Amino acid sequence: MFTKPKNIDTAFRQIRLFTLVVIIGCLFFSGLTLYKSQQLAASLQQKIYILSNGKVLEALATDRRDNIIVEAKDHIATFHRYFFTLDPDEKAITSTTTKALYLADASAKRQYDNLTESNYYSNIIAGNISQEISMDSVSIDVQQNPFYFRYYGRQQLTRTGSIVTRKLITEGYLRQVSRSENNPHGFLIESWKTMENTDINVQNR
């Protein structure tokens, strides 16, 4: 490997250079191995395994900021579905409205109390009325905090002799809170109010 050294100094310099090259190579290889190991560990930490009906499903963890609009829209849609989808059954009404009230502040509770005092829920039960809601769209302004939103949807009230379709527009604000079993998205609707709720179609059955 080496040319025949003419003296001890030349041999020493050659061995020192070879040793230095080996050390630098080892340091480079160790650094590369450490970097790749950290990359692998980070990618594995982003993988989540969910057990569903005896099957293991793989999911990918992402930063909440990447999905904040999607989660906010689903929170708003879920709240309106629980609050406005009603069946002529007292226990069913209590169950769904209770779920809705976990997702909003006292402004939703005031509307619930007003509807209760005006016998709205009692009339649904007495008239065997089924009420469903479908979302048309939601606009959210995430540039301000809390986030301002406006919800556009349609209510369908199925009565014994008719089907009434109503236009529903509500607005409010979304504040970020801790996630919980009753509030999985980690948002709370504040200052919620109904802007418009008018009949747009009546169909006889």
JORA-V393534 format. One record per pair of residues at least 4 apart in sequence whose ideal C-beta (glycine too) atoms are under 7 Angstrom apart, sorted by the first residue. I is the first residue (numbers start at 1). GAP is how many residues later the second one is. D is the distance in Angstrom with one decimal. If there is no record, write none. Layout:
# JORA-V393534
I;GAP;D
I;GAP;D
This chain:
# JORA-V393534
2;12;5.4
5;5;4.6
5;6;3.8
5;9;6.9
6;4;5.6
8;4;6.2
9;4;6.5
10;4;6.5
11;4;6.4
12;4;6.2
13;4;6.3
14;4;6.4
15;4;6.2
16;4;6.3
17;4;6.5
18;4;6.5
19;4;6.3
20;4;6.3
21;4;6.3
22;4;6.4
23;4;6.4
24;4;6.3
25;4;6.2
26;4;6.2
27;4;6.3
28;4;6.3
29;4;6.3
30;4;6.4
31;4;6.3
32;4;6.3
33;4;6.2
34;4;6.5
35;4;6.5
36;4;6.4
37;4;6.3
38;4;6.3
39;4;6.4
40;4;6.3
41;4;6.4
42;4;6.9
46;14;5.9
46;15;4.7
47;11;6.1
47;13;6.5
48;11;4.4
48;13;5.4
49;7;5.4
49;9;5.8
50;7;4.6
50;9;5.7
51;5;5.9
52;5;5.6
62;4;4.8
62;5;6.3
64;4;5.9
67;4;5.4
68;4;6.0
68;74;6.6
69;4;6.3
69;71;6.1
69;73;6.4
70;4;6.4
71;4;6.2
71;114;4.9
72;4;6.5
72;68;5.4
72;75;6.3
72;102;5.6
72;115;6.1
73;4;6.2
73;65;4.9
73;67;6.7
74;4;6.0
74;111;6.4
75;4;6.4
75;28;6.4
75;110;4.1
75;112;4.5
76;4;6.5
76;62;5.3
76;73;5.8
76;75;5.7
77;4;6.2
77;58;5.1
77;61;6.9
78;4;6.4
78;25;6.7
79;4;6.0
79;21;5.4
79;24;4.4
79;25;6.0
79;110;5.9
80;4;5.6
80;53;5.8
80;55;6.8
80;71;6.0
80;73;6.2
81;4;5.2
81;52;6.1
82;14;4.8
82;15;6.8
82;17;4.6
82;18;3.6
83;14;6.3
83;17;4.0
83;25;7.0
84;47;6.4
84;49;4.0
84;71;6.1
85;11;6.4
85;46;6.5
85;47;5.4
85;48;5.6
86;7;5.4
86;10;6.9
86;38;5.7
86;45;4.4
87;5;4.7
87;43;5.6
88;36;5.6
88;37;4.9
88;40;4.7
88;41;6.0
88;42;6.6
89;4;6.5
90;4;6.3
90;35;6.0
91;4;6.2
92;4;6.4
93;4;6.0
93;28;5.4
94;4;6.0
95;4;6.8
96;4;6.5
97;4;6.4
97;15;5.9
100;4;6.8
100;8;6.6
101;7;5.8
101;8;5.8
101;11;6.6
102;80;4.1
102;81;5.6
103;80;6.0
103;86;6.0
104;4;3.6
104;84;6.6
104;85;3.8
104;88;5.6
105;83;5.9
105;84;6.7
105;85;4.9
106;4;6.2
107;4;7.0
107;83;6.6
107;84;5.5
107;85;4.5
107;86;6.7
108;4;6.3
108;81;6.5
108;84;5.3
109;4;6.3
110;4;6.3
111;4;6.4
112;4;6.3
113;4;6.2
114;4;6.3
115;5;4.0
115;6;6.4
116;5;6.0
119;4;5.5
120;4;6.8
121;4;6.6
122;4;6.0
123;4;5.7
124;5;4.6
124;7;6.7
127;32;6.3
128;32;6.4
129;28;5.7
129;29;6.7
129;30;5.4
130;28;4.5
131;24;6.3
131;26;5.1
132;24;5.0
133;20;5.4
133;22;5.2
133;35;6.9
134;19;6.1
134;20;5.3
135;18;4.7
136;16;4.3
136;17;5.6
136;18;6.5
137;15;4.9
138;11;6.0
138;13;5.3
139;10;6.6
139;11;5.0
140;7;5.5
140;9;4.7
141;6;6.1
141;7;4.5
142;5;5.2
144;4;6.1
146;27;4.1
146;28;5.5
146;29;4.2
146;44;6.2
147;26;6.4
147;27;4.3
148;25;5.7
149;22;6.7
149;23;6.2
149;25;6.0
150;19;6.8
150;21;4.6
151;18;6.9
151;19;4.7
152;17;5.7
153;15;4.7
154;11;6.0
154;12;6.8
154;13;6.3
154;14;6.6
155;11;4.1
155;13;5.4
156;7;6.4
156;9;5.4
157;7;4.4
158;5;5.3
159;5;7.0
161;43;6.5
161;44;5.7
162;40;5.8
162;41;6.4
162;42;5.4
162;43;5.9
163;40;4.6
163;42;6.3
164;35;5.8
164;38;5.3
165;35;5.5
165;36;4.2
166;31;5.9
166;32;6.4
166;33;5.5
166;34;6.5
167;29;6.2
167;31;5.5
167;33;5.0
168;29;5.2
169;26;4.3
169;27;4.2
170;22;6.4
170;23;6.6
170;24;5.1
170;25;6.1
171;22;6.4
171;24;5.7
172;17;5.1
172;18;6.1
172;19;5.3
172;20;3.7
172;21;6.8
173;17;4.6
173;18;5.4
174;13;4.8
174;15;6.2
175;12;6.9
175;13;4.9
175;15;5.6
176;10;6.0
176;11;6.1
177;6;6.8
177;9;5.7
177;10;6.7
177;11;4.9
178;8;6.2
179;4;6.5
179;5;5.9
179;7;4.0
